[in-house]
Amino acid sequence: MKMKDLQGLSMPDLQKKLKDSRQELFNLRFQMATGQLQNHRQIRHVREDLAQILTTIHLTERNPELAVAPEAPAPRARRRRAGEDKA
């Protein structure tokens, strides 16, 4: 999950993703305890996603203007060197 994707979501959507991620982490931990988990790295990925969601929520709460991802500045026209043609 990318931070840019998360920054474009509304607060209710972020709360839903947070709840889903916590439930998924619980299920993975339960599977690991019962010996059913095949890929242990799934837990790490879910924890990273969870941290990104929480970071986005806290940043949005602190500064609502940052809730929308900032747009990239428009490219500036390049200056021509002396002696270059306008071809």
C-alpha positions in Angstrom: 0.0 0.0 0.0 1.4 3.4 -0.9 1.2 6.6 1.1 -0.1 8.5 -1.8 -3.0 6.1 -2.1 -3.8 6.5 1.6 -3.6 10.3 1.5 -6.3 10.4 -1.1 -8.8 8.5 1.1 -11.4 10.1 3.4 -11.3 9.6 7.2 -14.1 6.9 7.3 -12.2 4.9 4.6 -9.0 5.2 6.6 -10.8 4.0 9.7 -12.3 1.0 7.8 -8.8 0.1 6.4 -7.4 0.4 10.0 -10.1 -2.0 11.3 -9.5 -4.4 8.4 -5.7 -4.4 8.9 -6.0 -5.0 12.7 -8.4 -7.9 12.0 -6.0 -9.4 9.4 -3.1 -9.1 11.8 -5.1 -10.9 14.5 -6.0 -13.7 12.1 -2.4 -14.1 11.0 -1.1 -14.2 14.6 -3.8 -16.8 15.4 -2.7 -18.9 12.4 0.9 -18.6 13.5 0.0 -19.8 17.0 -1.8 -22.8 15.6 0.9 -23.7 13.1 -1.2 -23.0 10.1 0.7 -19.9 8.8 2.8 -20.7 5.7 4.4 -17.3 5.0 5.6 -15.5 8.1 6.4 -12.3 6.2 2.7 -11.6 5.8 2.7 -10.4 9.4 5.5 -7.9 8.6 3.6 -6.6 5.6 0.4 -6.1 7.5 2.2 -4.4 10.3 3.8 -2.0 7.8 0.4 -1.3 6.2 -1.0 -0.7 9.7 1.7 1.8 10.5 1.2 3.7 7.3 -2.5 3.9 7.9 -2.0 5.2 11.4 0.5 7.7 10.2 -1.9 9.0 7.6 -4.7 9.3 10.1 -2.5 11.2 12.6 -1.2 13.5 10.0 -4.7 14.2 8.7 -5.9 14.9 12.2 -3.1 17.3 13.0 -3.2 19.2 9.6 -6.4 18.7 7.6 -4.9 20.7 4.6 -2.4 17.8 4.1 -5.3 15.3 3.7 -5.2 15.9 -0.1 -1.9 14.8 -1.7 0.1 17.8 -2.9 0.3 18.1 -6.6 3.7 18.2 -8.3 4.8 21.6 -9.4 4.5 22.3 -13.1 7.7 21.8 -15.0 9.6 25.1 -15.6 10.7 26.2 -19.1 14.4 25.6 -19.6 16.5 28.5 -20.5 18.4 28.4 -23.7 22.1 28.8 -23.8 23.7 31.4 -26.0 24.1 30.1 -29.4 21.4 27.4 -29.3 19.0 27.2 -32.2 15.2 27.3 -31.9 14.8 24.1 -34.0 
